[in-house]
């Protein structure tokens, strides 16, 4: 059965591009389009779409207000479409808080239509698997603070996530103390959106959170988020861990790729590392976390019940590279207990 999609955007050009590109995939059917939330409301009732693509800045009602109302009265998996601007990325973070499953950039700027369509199709397919009825309860973060660690020298933590990962990351990172070993995160998001994510998490966490810059040190109390459209890799010079941030080919259709990060951690940190693979569609990171496990790292997969999409953790578990399967609200405790 095909995935029924409703495209909501005030731009006729964007509605046309999305409809044309999505029609190329036999698993997706565009059942309709809408220029604003009021038309979208009526079409949702009459067409019963499985997934919504939603612009944020629209006439008559903005996308965030509409999304909050939608999630309250008629929960529907929603992929937000936003401009590749600082304001657009900040609004996209608000939309995620309001209940959106994922975000994507509008065609143009640094994205070609071809790149956009591949990413949009993948995000729509992931969104179609989302179970909204359980999402809020499963990913509600616990804000209790854990006891400080006694030793953090030469340890690193690597985390990979995709669809649903923003809420999962918040649940984990906000419950870690300030002297937790250095953390590297790959979250599948577009360029500039990762900067807004880092700023938001920095406001919520005891640890310092920032978008990674090439050469940044991986040190206790610091979280580095891979910038959108760049791979992030761990390197080591003597006792110092640092990151390389660089362009490169897509890996598992992603840049940044969880696979790239995990394989570099397996190589340079070995048994001094902890690897965590969380909610997301596909298999990005599954082989990498198995390599981490084989090199002595302690590895955790988010469990099915707390995942928005149980894809990436499921594939990692299948490959046999996971030491513990855990709900999202216990992962931070598992990290600290191991360390």
C-alpha positions, 0 to 999 in steps of 0.5 A: 500500500502506498504512502498517502502524502498531503503537501502544504506550502504557500508556494505554487512552485514548491507544491509542483516540485514536491508533487512531481518528485514524489510521484517518481517513487512507486511507494508514495502517492500525493493525494493533494496539495494545500496553499495554507493551513485552512485548506490543509485542514479540510483536505486532511479530513477529506483525503486522510493522508498518512504523512504531511509535508508542512511549510512554516511561514505561510499566510493566514496561519503559520505552520507551527501554530497549525502543527500544535493544533493538529497534534492536539486534535488529529495527530499526523506524522509531519515533515517540516519544510523550511528555508536554509536560513538562521531564522528558518532553522530556529523555527524548524526547531520550534516545529520539532518541539510542536510535534514534527517528525523531521525537517528538510530544506526547501529546493534551492540554496545549497540543495539541488532538486535532485538531492532534495527529492531523495532526502524528502522521499526518505523522510516521508517513508520514515515518517510513515512508520512513526507512532505518534500516540506513544511518542510524547510519553516514550521520549519525555526527558527526565531532568533529574541530575546524576552524580558526578563522575570520578574519572573521565580521562581519555574516554569518548562517547559517540551517538548516532540518530536520525528520525526522532533523534532530536527528542531522544538526544535531549532526553539523554544529554540533559541528564548527563553531568557537566564532567561527562567524557567528551561526546560526538553526535551525528544527527541527520539534519540539513546544513545550518539546522544543526547549529540551531540544534546545538544552540538549543541543547546548549541552553538545556544541558549542563555540558557545553554543546556546539556545532563541531569545527574542524580540529575541535578537541573532544574533552570532558564536559563538551558535546560536538554536533556534526554540522549538516552536509559535513562528515565528522571523524574522531582523530587522535594525537598522543593523548588528545582526541579531536575531530576532523570535519570534512566534505566527502561522498554520501555514506548510506545516503547521508552526510554527515553519516553515523557510519563514518563517525562510528568507524573512526571511533572504533579505530582511534578510541577502541575500548575507551569509547561508548557507542549509542545508536538511536531512533532512525530509519535505515541502517546508517551506523550499524556496521560502524557500531559493530566495529566499535563493539569488536574493538572493545567499546561498550555499545547501547541501542535504543529499544523499540518501545521508545524509538520513533522509528526502530530502524537503525537500532534494529539493524545494529542489533541484528549485526550483533554489535550491541551490549545493551538495549535500553529505553531512551530515559535510561541511556544516560544512566547506563553510560554513567554506570559503565564509565 
